[in-house]
Amino acid sequence: MVLIPMLSEATWESAVVYQVYWRSFLDGNGDGVGDLKGLRSKVAYLSSLGVDAIWLNPTYPSPQGDHGYDVSDYFDVDPIFGTLDELRAAIHDFHEEGIKVLLDIVPNHVSSQHPWFKAAIEGDEDGPEESRFIIRSGSGPKGASPPNDWKSIFGGPAWSRFPQKTADTQRWYLHMFDECQPDLNWENQEVHERFERILEHWYEIGVDGFRIDVAHGLYKAPGFPNMETFDGNWSACWDQPKVHEVYRSWRRISDRYEPRRFLIGEIHTSSRDRLLDYIGKDQLDAAFDFSFLHQPWSAEGFMERIAENLQLAEMSGSTPVWTLSNHDETRHWTRYCTKGKGEPTGELDCGTRYRSLISLMASLPGRIFLYNGEELGLPQAEVPDDSRQDPAFFRQPPDSDYKGRDGCRVPLPWESERDNAGFSTTAPWLPMPVGWHRYSVDLQDEDPESMLNYYRGQIEMRKAEDWMGNGEISDLSSNGGVLSFVKSSGGLKVMVNLNFNDRPVPMDTGEVLFRSSKSSLVERDLGPGEIAFLILHEGV
């Protein structure tokens, strides 16, 4: 068992975690794809940002059909990123800076190139090799149609023809995502045992925990009924009761290590009550709140999402998770600074609105997850269709407007005067937009008014001011387009006001401690999109 520098339980409860999307962070070996060499060269950058932990998207060997989420070996590192020894060294580098490392684990499916799936193809029909996957005879004459009507999350049917030696009746394998990602059969005990060993393998190397991909997946409804049986409710293929036993087992393993390892789930459920079932002392430490991420610009809406997330945390005995972007979502600069089909919001100062959102998260109790590049204020990039690589894009019908997820995955710009904005010495795996260099780290590093330095300042302030990350919240309200709440800690009371209107509004009584615009602290109007922290003195 590897002992690693302690990050206290209290720190985990208010941690700032930075998601590293491997392929787009920094290319260190000149092949156009981000890698461990690039990551290790930026440990100081991430330390200067003030983050407590990083989350690495899948590092494992993979054919990269879904950019790492089609795993062919869970015990090693894909050569495109580096070696296992390099990852060990990177973990050590981050631990030396007091930064924890979370890996992504993908338990719902494997790659079609995984040795297990290859063995299933080569093995006997209904043999032990096949039993690791969900393989069923088709419907209709000679099984020519899929077993049921389930649809892939990426579009199209969730079933593909399973290669077989005889053609009497066609059989099909389930893939809730791309056909290169066959779903595992979690009714098979061997699958449980393998993933328990995967957790132990990485914990013993020194990994501090996992973000669990599609944590609500794994089990499917008995009998594989058509979706119409459930009136369109996705419970037929998601969020089955048996999944909780998996996480109870994983929690027992995680609790054996010192310090205890951290588990957070990517979980989509039909209700918050069902989400609550995943979190607690015997299962996961936390789950992402995607309703907060998907909330449109609205004081009332954000108030409701905050209230719901706080209630979820209280009922689960955990602390909330706040995030606004990730590798699957349109970057939130674009979501909150455009309307309709990319039309500009008019006179709105997008920078003020954007800065206010990180300040809002920084002032809320709980954990913050940042997505690489958001600290630079990166918008969603326009990627030409002939350069797109997301498998979800290629599974769409011809008339679809959905362009996939490539736009939020375009590589980060580091140096404004270098080719490819310093990301790589060769053409990046996704093209960088014209003008991308203006967001470069080197330019923002030198500019005290830059988005990068604003993020640094907010994270530093959150760590210095106990009321921000840990204080109790009260008086949460929405009135006249202004979101408001009070944070209390150690006798200090601070009111947080965020103006969602497109016009200034008078601020509440209180001494202005901080505001997200360049306005003077004595100015009493709160500008459009602006947030302010006001100290409430005795009797207020």
QUIJO-V361811 format. One record per run of one state. SS is the DSSP state (hx for helix, st for strand, lp for the rest). FROM is the first residue (numbers start at 0). LEN is the number of residues. If there is no record, write none. Layout:
SS	FROM	LEN
SS	FROM	LEN
//
This chain:
lp	0	8
hx	8	5
lp	13	2
st	15	5
lp	20	1
hx	21	4
lp	25	10
hx	35	5
lp	40	2
hx	42	7
lp	49	3
st	52	4
lp	56	4
st	60	2
lp	62	8
st	70	3
lp	73	10
hx	83	13
lp	96	3
st	99	7
lp	106	2
st	108	1
lp	109	5
hx	114	8
lp	122	7
hx	129	3
st	132	1
lp	133	1
st	134	3
lp	137	1
st	138	1
lp	139	1
hx	140	3
lp	143	1
st	144	1
lp	145	5
st	150	1
lp	151	5
st	156	1
lp	157	1
st	158	3
lp	161	9
st	170	4
lp	174	8
st	182	2
lp	184	4
hx	188	17
lp	205	3
st	208	5
lp	213	13
hx	226	4
lp	230	3
hx	233	3
lp	236	6
hx	242	13
lp	255	6
st	261	4
lp	265	6
hx	271	5
lp	276	2
st	278	1
lp	279	4
st	283	1
lp	284	1
st	285	2
lp	287	2
hx	289	4
lp	293	5
hx	298	18
lp	316	4
st	320	3
lp	323	8
hx	331	6
st	337	2
lp	339	3
st	342	2
lp	344	5
hx	349	13
lp	362	4
st	366	5
lp	371	2
hx	373	3
lp	376	8
hx	384	3
lp	387	3
hx	390	4
lp	394	11
hx	405	3
lp	408	10
hx	418	4
lp	422	13
hx	435	4
lp	439	1
hx	440	6
lp	446	4
hx	450	14
lp	464	1
hx	465	4
lp	469	2
st	471	8
lp	479	2
st	481	8
lp	489	2
st	491	8
lp	499	5
st	504	2
lp	506	4
st	510	5
lp	515	9
st	524	2
lp	526	4
st	530	5
lp	535	5
//
